[in-house]
Amino acid sequence: MSKTAKDGFIPVKSADRVLDIFEELLKQPNGLSTNELGQRLQIAGSSLHALIQTMLHRKYVKINEERKVVLGNKFYEFVGVYANDPLIVQSKPIMKALSKRVNENIHLAILEGTDIVFIACEQTTHPIRYFVEPGQTQKAHLTAVGKMLLSQYSDKRIQEMYANYPFEKITDNTIDSMDKLLEKLEFSRTRGYSLDDGEAYSGSKCYAGPIYDQSHRMIASLSISIPFLRVENDRDEEMISLVKEACRQLSSRLADG
């Protein structure tokens, strides 16, 4: 449940609560009773009733046979539009082919401020894997896809974006200063790829490349994610080559429309 944000932003309470309801229902595909929703989100019954009635009227939620609130048809219209986004559609066969080739998880992500949002994934058949759900967010500077996306900006822009940023040490390898971040981004700019060598999670390594749209604007990044127990350093060049080629293919498809 959202409260006052760290940056001092105070959300509109009713809008914030509607989004809380969506997020809770996404985690509970079989639905929740209004009492359960109220308890989980700490929303008073009268307030929750008014929100649910509005969402029912607009068909964003519905009541199923068990008298539980579930996501409605209008919500899935939005999901359908998202699923038909050219980036998602064009990425699927390329991600599937790459995942089959290396048998590791392949992630597609976009940048939102200083965070990245994972928007698609193809999974390995290995039981031990580095996996994130589509929709999950992560601090951009911790990840290979994030550093790749940040590298499109000048050092000056990065310094503005990360002014007074509280760099935290997540693992021994985590970037924890502006100087280290700028150094990593320069590496990505000059090499055309980026790495996460146990920076977000101590047990994984990721290789990422850039994806461009028709105007050659970097809009996304694609990565191969491998647990350290399967990392072979003598295959670094192979992994880098494969991820860069997959990104080149996807960028070409997007350019062709």
NORZI-V231178 format. One record per residue. N is the residue number from 0. RES is the residue in one small letter. BURIAL is b if it has 9 or more other C-alpha atoms within 8 Angstrom, else e. D_CENTER is the distance of its C-alpha to the mean C-alpha in Angstrom with 1 decimal. Layout:
BEGIN
N:RES:BURIAL:D_CENTER  N:RES:BURIAL:D_CENTER
END
This chain:
BEGIN
0:m:e:19.8  1:s:e:19.2  2:k:e:22.0  3:t:e:22.8  4:a:e:19.9  5:k:e:20.5  6:d:e:21.2  7:g:e:23.9  8:f:e:22.3  9:i:e:24.0  10:p:e:22.3  11:v:e:24.6  12:k:e:25.3  13:s:e:25.6  14:a:e:22.4  15:d:b:20.6  16:r:b:22.3  17:v:b:21.5  18:l:e:17.7  19:d:b:18.5  20:i:b:20.4  21:f:b:17.6  22:e:e:15.2  23:e:b:18.2  24:l:b:19.2  25:l:e:15.8  26:k:e:16.5  27:q:e:20.1  28:p:e:20.6  29:n:e:24.3  30:g:b:24.5  31:l:b:26.1  32:s:b:29.4  33:t:b:29.7  34:n:e:31.2  35:e:e:28.3  36:l:b:25.9  37:g:b:28.2  38:q:e:28.5  39:r:e:24.8  40:l:b:24.0  41:q:e:27.4  42:i:b:28.3  43:a:e:32.1  44:g:b:33.4  45:s:e:34.8  46:s:e:31.7  47:l:b:29.5  48:h:b:32.1  49:a:e:32.0  50:l:b:28.2  51:i:b:28.2  52:q:e:31.2  53:t:e:29.6  54:m:b:26.5  55:l:b:28.9  56:h:e:31.0  57:r:e:28.0  58:k:b:27.0  59:y:b:23.5  60:v:b:24.7  61:k:b:27.8  62:i:b:30.1  63:n:e:30.5  64:e:e:33.7  65:e:e:33.1  66:r:e:32.9  67:k:b:29.3  68:v:b:26.7  69:v:b:24.1  70:l:b:21.7  71:g:b:23.9  72:n:b:24.4  73:k:b:23.2  74:f:b:19.7  75:y:b:19.6  76:e:e:20.8  77:f:e:17.7  78:v:e:15.7  79:g:e:18.1  80:v:e:17.8  81:y:e:14.0  82:a:e:14.8  83:n:e:17.4  84:d:e:15.5  85:p:e:17.0  86:l:e:13.9  87:i:b:12.9  88:v:b:16.6  89:q:b:17.5  90:s:b:14.8  91:k:e:15.7  92:p:e:19.2  93:i:b:18.2  94:m:b:15.5  95:k:b:18.0  96:a:e:20.7  97:l:b:19.0  98:s:b:18.0  99:k:b:21.6  100:r:e:23.0  101:v:e:21.5  102:n:b:20.8  103:e:b:17.6  104:n:b:13.9  105:i:b:12.3  106:h:b:8.6  107:l:b:7.5  108:a:b:5.1  109:i:b:6.6  110:l:b:8.1  111:e:e:9.1  112:g:e:12.1  113:t:b:11.8  114:d:b:8.2  115:i:b:5.1  116:v:b:2.2  117:f:b:2.1  118:i:b:5.3  119:a:b:7.9  120:c:b:9.7  121:e:b:13.4  122:q:b:15.1  123:t:b:18.1  124:t:e:21.3  125:h:e:21.8  126:p:e:21.9  127:i:e:20.4  128:r:b:16.9  129:y:b:13.7  130:f:e:11.2  131:v:e:7.9  132:e:e:7.7  133:p:b:5.9  134:g:e:5.1  135:q:b:4.6  136:t:e:4.4  137:q:b:6.7  138:k:b:9.6  139:a:b:9.6  140:h:b:13.1  141:l:b:12.5  142:t:b:10.7  143:a:b:12.2  144:v:b:9.6  145:g:b:9.6  146:k:b:13.4  147:m:b:13.7  148:l:b:12.3  149:l:b:14.3  150:s:b:17.3  151:q:e:18.0  152:y:e:19.4  153:s:e:22.9  154:d:e:23.7  155:k:e:25.1  156:r:e:22.0  157:i:b:20.0  158:q:b:22.8  159:e:e:22.6  160:m:e:18.9  161:y:b:19.4  162:a:e:22.9  163:n:e:23.7  164:y:e:20.2  165:p:e:20.7  166:f:e:19.7  167:e:e:19.7  168:k:b:20.7  169:i:b:18.3  170:t:b:20.1  171:d:e:23.1  172:n:b:21.2  173:t:b:18.8  174:i:b:19.3  175:d:b:21.3  176:s:e:23.0  177:m:e:22.9  178:d:e:25.2  179:k:b:23.1  180:l:b:20.0  181:l:b:22.2  182:e:e:23.7  183:k:b:20.5  184:l:b:19.4  185:e:b:23.0  186:f:b:22.7  187:s:b:19.6  188:r:b:21.6  189:t:e:24.7  190:r:e:23.4  191:g:b:20.8  192:y:b:18.3  193:s:b:16.7  194:l:b:16.7  195:d:b:15.3  196:d:e:18.6  197:g:b:18.0  198:e:b:16.5  199:a:b:13.5  200:y:e:15.4  201:s:b:19.1  202:g:e:19.3  203:s:b:17.0  204:k:b:17.0  205:c:b:14.6  206:y:b:15.7  207:a:b:13.8  208:g:b:15.3  209:p:b:15.0  210:i:b:15.0  211:y:b:17.4  212:d:b:18.6  213:q:b:22.3  214:s:e:23.1  215:h:e:21.6  216:r:e:18.9  217:m:b:15.8  218:i:b:13.0  219:a:b:10.3  220:s:b:10.4  221:l:b:11.0  222:s:b:11.9  223:i:b:14.3  224:s:b:13.8  225:i:b:17.2  226:p:b:18.8  227:f:e:21.6  228:l:e:24.2  229:r:e:23.7  230:v:e:23.1  231:e:e:26.2  232:n:e:26.5  233:d:e:28.9  234:r:e:26.2  235:d:e:24.0  236:e:e:25.5  237:e:e:25.0  238:m:b:21.3  239:i:b:20.9  240:s:e:23.2  241:l:b:21.3  242:v:b:17.9  243:k:b:19.6  244:e:e:21.6  245:a:b:18.7  246:c:b:17.1  247:r:b:20.6  248:q:b:21.1  249:l:b:18.1  250:s:b:19.0  251:s:e:22.5  252:r:b:21.7  253:l:b:19.9  254:a:b:23.0  255:d:e:25.3  256:g:e:23.8
END
